[in-house]
Amino acid sequence: METFKVKKELREEIFYLVNHHETGGNKRANLLKNADSISFFQVNLPYYFIRNNLDETRKRCVWGYHRLPANLRKIVSRFSYNDEGITLLVKNLPRYLKEDT
């Protein structure tokens, strides 16, 4: 980024966001973490399910769902998929979350 004369402040912000996209930490990092979590459910979940068994997929979904704030969990709970099993899994995430705590 130095080659392209990106300001130091912007480079530091980008570095921070990349390093904290899984954990959050400030308003922007939390926003990125939440977007990353939602994108898993919206885009990647069907592909994850193909590569992993149902139990592993459920664990990954519970982990991703748990890290979302309540208002975004409601959005995820409304997602539907071509695979009815995945749709059912996502609809049951609130119940799984209670069982795992």
N, C-alpha and C positions, 0 to 999 in steps of 0.2 A: 504494500500500500504506500510505502514511502516513495517508491518509484513513480507513482501516480500523484504524488504530492497531496495525499489525503491527510488532513489535519490530525495532529496527535490526539486531540480530544475525541474525534470521531473513531480513530483506530482503537483507542482505549474502550470506548463504549461498545464497539463491535466485539472486541475481545471479551468484555464482561458478559455481553449477551450470549455469545457462543458458549462460554464456560458455565453459564447459569440457566441455560434453556431447559434443563431438567428439574432444577430446584427453585427457580425464581430468586427473589431477593430484593428487588425494588419494583416499582410500578411497571416499568418496561419489561423487565425480565419475567415478572409474573404474567404479563400479557402474552409474551412469547411462549412460556411454559404451557399456559392454557390453550393457546392456538395449536401447539404441538400435540397436546393431549387430545383435543377435539379432532385434529387431522388423522390421528390414529384410528379413531372410531369411524370417521367419515370416509376415509380413503384406504387405509392400510389393513383394517381388521379382516376383510375377506381373504386377503393374501396371507396374512399371519395364520389364519385358520387352516389354509391349505398346507402350510409348512409345519404346523404343530397339531398335536392332538387336542381334543376338547378340553381336557383338564388344564393343560398348559395355556390354552387360549383364555379360559375362564380366569386363571390367575393373573394373566397379563391385563385383562379387561378390568378386573377388580382393582389392580394397582393403578391403572390409568384413571379409572372412575373416582377412586379415593382421592386422588390429588387435585381433582376439580372442585371449585366452589359449587355450592348448591344450585345456583342459578344456571350454571353450565351443565350440571348433571341433568337437569330437566331437559335441556336441548338434546343431549345425547340419548336420553331415554325415548325420544321421539323418532330416532333414526330407524329406518327399516332397510332390509337387505334382500337380495335375491334368494339367499339361503335362509329358510325359515328357522333353522337351528340357531344361526347367528342372531337373527332378530329376537328370538326367544331369550337367548343368553343376555343380550343387552337389556331387554325389558325386565329381566330378573336381577339386574345388577344391584338395585337397592337391597334386595333380600340377601344376596351373596355378601354384600358389604357388611350387613349386620351379623351374618354367620361368622365371618372372618375376624371380627373384632372381639 
